[in-house]
Structures are given as structure tokens and as C-alpha cells.
Amino acid sequence: MECISVFDMLKIGVGPSSSHTLGPWRAAELFLKELRERLIFNKVIALKIDLFGSLSLTGVGHATDLAVMLGLSGADPEYVPVEDIDNIIARINESKTLHLGGEMYINFTPKEDIVFNKNFLPFHANGMTFTAKYGENQYYESTFYSIGGGFVVKEESEDGPENLEIQKSFPYPIDKATELLAYCKEQNMSISQLVYENEKSIRSEEEIHNELMRIWHTMLECMYIGCHTEGILPGGLNVRRRAYDMHSKLKGELPYTTPQEWLETIRKTKVYFRQILKWVSCFALAVNEVNASLGRVVTAPTNGSSGVIPSVLMYYLVIENHKAGPKEIKQFLLVAGEIGSIFKKGATISAAMGGCQAEIGVSSAMAAGALCEMMGGTPEQVLVAAEIAMEHHLGLTCDPIGGLVQIPCIERNTMGAIKAINAAELALDTDPKNAKVPLDKVVNTMWETAKDMNNKYKETSEGGLAVAVSLSDC
């Protein structure tokens, strides 16, 4: 049984896409690891990277080529200063050399050595092959697949893929929502308590606390940056950042200098009923505008849907519970991560495989369930909340204009957040015995819908808005 940690679902990385940016970045790192293990790293004289399927069709707009170069250069997406990214890429393009693993230089011409192949590999829509030349006629080749949310796998055998990240075992292994609920009843625990017990089996309590708070502080800083940055997003669509203007109209006059002080200022600001949705939308816009500009975000469960969970958590902190602190923040993230893992195991969190229902739909379900528990919901009601949120995203396509994670992606995060709040409220007023659609059924339905969906609506920019509106129209 696949055991997915909360920290697998909530990864810190650089935008704009977990499957097209963070995944290829991590794949490049894994390729370097393979070269070292085979004792050929120091012999490499040339590299070629082939991108296939969705990675090719929307790779430029999703910065896939940049991510591969950054990964091969030894930069870490969790810690590299985002302001250094442009300089690293510029040096590679100008010098026609790559600082491989940060250790040695090899000749590298991005326009020649990164090849965009529109054909799809049979295993997954997001395939990439790295080829290293390390002798006169000696080559080492390795193929990876970015399957959504920054997860990377290799197709090793007929029995299935080798997962390069998930190698854990939990005391309460969970594949389905019914199993999660059964454990909660058996152990008399809330969902967050049960997930915490699983996490404690592989990490210390101090590490869990520190890592969850690091995730939250990254989310908070991302919202803060988005709300305080003006201008036009990169890529050619000329999309104006809107979070700055919205925030300027909404915020109070109290002074602040840090993200945490900003949070406390918002809590002190009088919020009228009609402003609540504007605040939530502002938070979501802020995150995804940062994401679209290659800023640092948290996959939740993906970069393209990274605004939903932070904005709903902020809603809880600034609207529902001004006294909430680290304890509640950790509780929220634990529930959200577990719900996301159920969708990943039973369906997909990759828009290239399932359309945007697999990203915004899943993030909305994660946020809805987490908010429901925070507001006093039982484990049964939490699962009802997650089901309601996903049910009303079924069939949502992925059709980014210009292959950029901007239109309709940024606004979709605001819609996913609002639906999550609504779903949590509905679940709190629902007797789970009267709920007609179990969460596992909607997970399965999402996957069946994904398989039936035409490929042009799966992050290829070959259908929907992506063909109705072109870059020239903007």
C-alpha cells in the first residue's frame, strides 16, 4: 500500500507548475544522482534532454526547459534565491555552458540540447529522457515521468512504476476514504490526530512541527509578496497583477513590516460580510500571481492550484478564529494533505492526465475537508465536505492560454477556494447518514472522467480557451 506523507503532498518549490517545473527540476537532480552512482558524472562531456507530450506542448509556457537547466546546475527549488534564477539561466544561454551539478562545466546550448517532442510516451503524458555522453561512443540514458504535484517516477517493469520518493510505511496505511474513517472510529481520533500518528512513525514531533510551520510560513510569505507586488506577469499575455489593487482597497491603515505582522493587521481590520469573498479571492490571486512569475510556492497539491489551501486557511485565521495559531495551522495542513493523498492514490493530481479537475478540484476538496474539521466537523462530515467540493469540479478541463499558468488558472484558484468554504459549510449542516455520494465514489468518478476526457483538454493548450484566445489577441 502506497504511503504518502503530508510532506509529499505539500512541497515547497518554484512556480509555475509542479508537474512541468518542479517535477522536471527534481528529475534532473535524480539524473545527476544516477550519473554519480554509476561513476560517470566526472566523465560527462555533453547532455541532451528530450521532453515529450504535455511537457513539450506547454513546456515553454511552464518553464520546463528552465527547470531542467536549473536542476542540472545543482540549484535546489526549495532554497535557491528566486532572484538568482534569471541570472543562472542568462549565464547558461550566453556562455553556452552548463555548470553541471555546480561542480564542472560542460558545453551546452539550450536551443539545441533541449528538444521538444510533441509525441507522447505510452506510460504518462509528462515524459522526459536525459542522455549523457561520457566517452567517444558511450552514452547513458534515463527516462523519468512527472506525474503531478512534483512527484517523479520511472517506468521500471510491467508490475508498475518505481516511485522515487514514496518509500514509507505507516501504522495506519490508507488508500481509501473508507479506510481512513474506519481507523478514526477504531482509534477514536479525528482525521488530523490519525494523520499525525502516521507522520510520527517516520519523523520526530519536532521535525513535523518545524516542517509544517515552514510550509505555512512559505504560504504566508507568498500571499504577502503577491499582495504587495504590482506590474505585468511575464510570458506575453500582458496579465496585470490584481492582488495588489484588491489588497490596497481592502487593508486597514495599521502599520506592519513582516508577513506575520500583516496577518495580525488583517485580523484587526473590520471585515464586512461582502468583503469576505474579496479577501479570499485576494489571497488566492496573490499566491498564483507569485507562482506565474516563477516565485516560491507550496504545491497544494500542485503549483497551478497552490492558491486554494493558503487562502482558505487565511479565511479561517482572519475571519473564523482570530485566536488560532500554530496548533490549528498544523491541524489544517494535516487534514488537507491526507485528503490529497487519497485522490492521488485513487485517481490523479496531474492536469496532463485528468484536466483541471485533478488540480483545482483536488485542492478545493483538500481545503474543504480541512476547514470542516477546524470548524468542528466530525471525520464523516470532513469527508462529506471533500466530496461536495470535488463533485462540483468534475469535468473541469485544463486549457491554459499560451501554455502559461495564468488564464484561466489564476482565477480558478479563487473559485476553488470559494467552493471549498461553501462545501465545508454545507457539510457542517449535513447528517453524513443522508449523504448520497461517498468520497471514494467521487474519486473513482473523477478518474473515469479523466480517462474519457479528450487529450486536448489535458494541459496541451490544444483545446478550449487555449485555442479560442491566442497570444496575439492579448
N, C-alpha and C positions, 0 to 999 in steps of 0.2 A: 504494500500500500504506500503510495506516494505521500510523504510527509512534508508539507510546505510550511515554512515558518512565516510569521508576520513580517520578518525582515527580508524574506524573499519577495513578498507582495509589495512592500513599501521600501523601494530602493531610492537612494539619493543619486542623482546623475544630472547630466546636462541635456537640455532640450535640443530639438523639438519633438523627438519621437523615441519611445522606449524600444520599439521593435526595429526602427530604421536608423536610430542614432546610438542609443545605449547598447543595444544588442550587438551590432557590428563592432562597436568600440570594444566590448568585452570579448568578442570573438577574435579580434586582432590580438588582444592580450593573451588569450588561450593559445593562439598560433605561435606566438613568441615562446610561450612555455613549452610547447611541443618541440620547437627547434632546440631549445636548451636541453630538454630531456634526451634528445637524440644526438646531442653533442655536435650539432652542425650550425648552431647560431653564429659562431665566430667565423664560419666559412661562407656565409651568405654574401653573394655579390649582386643579386638582383631579385626583385619581387614583382609579382603580378597578382592583382585581385580581380576576380570576376564576380559581379553582382548579378543576381538572377531575379526574375519575376517582379514582385512588388518592390523589392529593393532597387531594381533598375528603373521601373516605370515612375516611381515617385522619389527616387533616391536623391536627386539633386535638391529638390524642394525640402526634403527631410534631412539634408546634410549628411547622408550616408557616407559619401566619399570623404568628407572632412573627418567624420568619426573614425573611419578606418585609419586614416593618416595619424590622427591623434593617438589611437590605441597602439599603433605600430611604433610611435615615437616614445612610448612609455608614460604618457600622461594618464593620470587617474581621474575619471569623471567625477568622483566624489570630492576630490580635493584640488584639482587644477584650478588656479585662479581664472575665472571666466574671462577676465580682461586680457589674459595672455593668449587666448585661443586664436584670435585673428593674427597675432604676430607669429605664432607657431606655423600656421597654415601659409602665411605670406613667405616665411623663410623657405619652406619646402618648395613652393611654386617658383620663387626667384632663384634659388640655388640649384634646383633640380637634384637635390639630395635629401635623404631621409636619415634622421638620427635614430637608427634602429634600436629600440628599447632604451634609448637615452645613453647608449654605450659606444656605438660606432656608426660611421656614416657610410651609406651606400648610394649609388646613383638611383634616382627615382624621379620620373616625370609623370605627375598625376594624370594628365590627359591621355597618356599612352599606357600607363601601367595600371590604371583602374578602368576596367571595361564594363560597360552597362549592357547586359544581355537581356533582351525583352522576353526570351523564352523562360518558362517555369521549370524548375526541377520537380520531379514527381513527389518527393516527400513533403515539402512545405513551400508556401508561396514566397517565403523570405530566405532564399538560399544564397550562400557566398562561398567561393573557393579561393583559398590562398595558395599560391605556388611560389616556392623559394628556389632559386638556382644557387647551388653552392659548390659547383665544380664545372669542368668543361661540358660534360653532358650529364650532370647529376642534378636531379630535381626532387623536391619534397612537396607534396600536395595534400591539402586537408580541407574538407568541406564542413561548414557549420550552417546551422539554421537558427534564425532569430524568431522565436515563436510567440513573442509578445511579452510586454512587461519587463523587458531586459533579460528574459530567460534565453539561454543558448543551449542547443543540444546538437549531437552528432548522430547521424544515421549509421548505426554500427552493425545491426543484424536484423534478421527477419522477425525476431522477437520484439523489436521496438527500438526506440532511440536510447542512446546513452545520455542521461541527463547529467550535465557537467556541474550542476550546482546543488541539486537536492539529493543528499546522501545522509539522511537523518532518520531516526526512529523516535516515535512519541509514545508515552504511556497510554494516550487516548487517540489512537490513529483514526482519522476521519476522512472519508471520501464523499459522504452524502450528508445532507441536512438531517435526515432521519437518524443517522448515527450520532451526530452532534447533539441532537435533542435527547436521545436515549442516554448518553453519557451525563448530560446535565441533570436528568431526572435521577439516574442511578447514584450520582455523587452529590446531589442536592446543591449544585453550583449554578451560578449564572454563566453565560457564554464567556464573558471576559475572564472569569475565575478559572474556567476549564482550560482556556487557551493559555493562560498564564502558567498553569501547571505543566502544559506541554512544553512551553518555552523554557521553563526551569530545568527540564531534563537535558537541555543542550547548552544552557548558558547560566551564569550566575545571576542572582537577583540584581546585583549592582550593574551588571552589563545590560540586562534587559531595561532597567530604568534609564541608564545613560543613553542607550541606543534609541529608545522610544522618544526621549526628550530631544535627542539630536535630530531625529526625524521631524518632530514638531517645530523645533526652532528653525529648521530649514524651510518648512512650510510657512511659518510666520514671517521669516525674513523675505521669502519670495513674495508674499502678499504685500509686505511693506514696500519692497522695491517697485513692484508693479503699480502701487497706488501713488508713488512719488516720482514716476518717470514719464516724461512727455515724449512726443515725437511720432515718427512713422516706423512701422515694423519693417524689417528687411525682407527682400525676396521679390519685389516688383509689383505686388498687389496694391501698394500705397495705402495700406490699412493704418488708420490713425489709432493710436492708443486711446482707449476710452476710460480706463480705470482712473487715470489721473483727474480728468474732469469730473467724473462722478464723485470721487473721493473729496475733491475740493468743495463741492456743493454740500456734501453730507457731514463733513467733520466739524467738530466744535473748535473753539478758539484756545483750548488748553494747550500749553506747550509740551513738547516731547522731543527726544533726540534719538531714541532707540526703538526697535520693534516692540519690545516689551512695554515701554512707556506708552507707545502708540496704542497697544491693546488696552491698557488701563484708561487711556484718554477716551477711547471709543466707548468703553463701559460707562464712563461718566457722562457721555453725551446723551441728551434726551432724544430717544428714537420714537417717532410717531409710527403708528400702525402702517401707513402707506410707504414708509421709508424702509421697512424691514426687508422687503424684496429687493429694494435698490442696494442695500448694504450687502446682501448675499450675492447679488449679481456683480457688484463691485469687487468683492473678494475673489470670485471665480474668474472674472475678466483679468484681474491683476496677475494671478498665477499664470494664466495661459498666454498672456502677453509677454511675460518673462520667458516662458517656455518657447514661444515662437521666435524669440531673439537670442536663442542659444544660451539662456540663463540656467541657473541651477534650480531644479525642482525635485519633487519626490514622485516617483511612479506610483499611482494610486488608482487602479493598478497599472496604468500606463502614463506616459508623458502627455499624450493627447487628451487624456481625461484627468489630468493631475489637479484641476481646479475644484472638482466637486467635493472631495473629502475635506480639504482645508476650509473651504467656505462654509460647509455645514457645521464643522467643528467650531469655527468662529461664531456662527449663528448661536450655537449652544452657549458659548462663553460670554458673548456680549448681549444676548437677548434673553436666554432662558435661565442662566445661572451665573450671576456675577461673582459668586464665591468659589466657583470651580477652579481647580488648579492642576498640578501635575497628576494627582491620582485620577481625576476624571479624564484628563487628556490621554493618559495611558490606557484607561479602560476603553475609551472610544476607539483608539487605534487597534487594540487587540481584537475587538469585535469586527471591525472593518476588515482587518487582514484575514480573519478566518472565513468570513463570507466570500471574500475574493478568491480564496484558495478553493472553495467548493465549486465556484464557476470555472476556475482554471482546470480542475480535475475532471469535471463533468462536461465541459464544453470547450471554450477558448476565451482568451483575453486579447487575441490578436485581430485587429481590424482587417488584416490581409487575409484572414481565414473566415471571419464572421461578420464583417461590416462593423459599423459604429455601435451596434447593439452590444458588441463584445467589449467595448471600451467605455463609452458613456453609460450604457445600460448597466454594466457591471459596477462601475464606480458609484452610480446612483443607488444601486442595491446595497453596496457596502456601507455607504453613508446613511441610508435609511435605517438599516439594522442597527448600526452603532448609535444613532441618535435615539432610536426607540429604547434601547437599554438604558441610555443616560437619563431618559425621561420616565423611567420606572417600568418599562415594558418587561414582561416575562420572556424567557427563551422562546416560547411559542410565538409570542407577539413579535419578537425580533425577526423571526423567520418570515412571518406574515408581511412585515414591513419590507424586507428584502424582496420578497416575491412580488408585491404590489409595484415596487419601483421598476423591476425588470419587466414585468408584464406590459408596462406601458412604454417600453423601449423596443419591444420585439419588432424585428424587421428593419431597424434603423440602418441605413446604408452609410458607407464611408466614401465620400466623393469630394476630396479636397481640391479646391480650385488651384491650378498651377502646381499641384503636388505639394503645396505648403500647408502647414498645420495652423491655418488661420481662418479661412472661410470654408465651411461653416463651423469649424472645430471650436473656436474660442467661445462663440455664443452658445454652442451646445453644452458647454460646461455649466453655464448659468441655468439652462433649462434642466439639466440633470440634477443640479443642487436643489432647485425649487421643487422638483418632483420628489426628491428624497425626503424633504421636510414634510411634504404633503402625505407621502406614503407612511412615514412614521406616525403622524397624527391619526391617519386612518386606522393604522394597526392598533394604536392605543385604545381606540374605541371599538375594536373588533374582538369578539369572542372567538379564539382560534378554532373552536369546535365547529364554527359556522363558516370557516374559510374553505372555499371550494377548490383552490388550486395550491397544492403543496409546492414548496420551493424547489424540490427535486424535479417536479414535473416541468416547471418553467425553465430550469436549467437545461433539461433534455430538449424542450421545445426550442430554446434558443439555438442549440446545436443543430437540430434538424432544420431550422430556418436558415442557419448559416450554410449548411450543405446544399440547400435548394437555391440559395441566392446566386444570381449571376455574378461571375467574376469581375465584371466591370464596375460593380458596386462594392468591391472589396479592396479599397486603398490602391487602386490602379490609376485613378484620375481619368478613366476612360468612359465614365457614365455620370448621370445626374448633373449636379451643379458644375462639376468639373468640365463638362463639355458645353453646358448651356452658357457659361461665363468664362471668357478667356482672359489671359493677362493683358491682351491688347484692349479689352473692354474697360480695364481699370486704369 
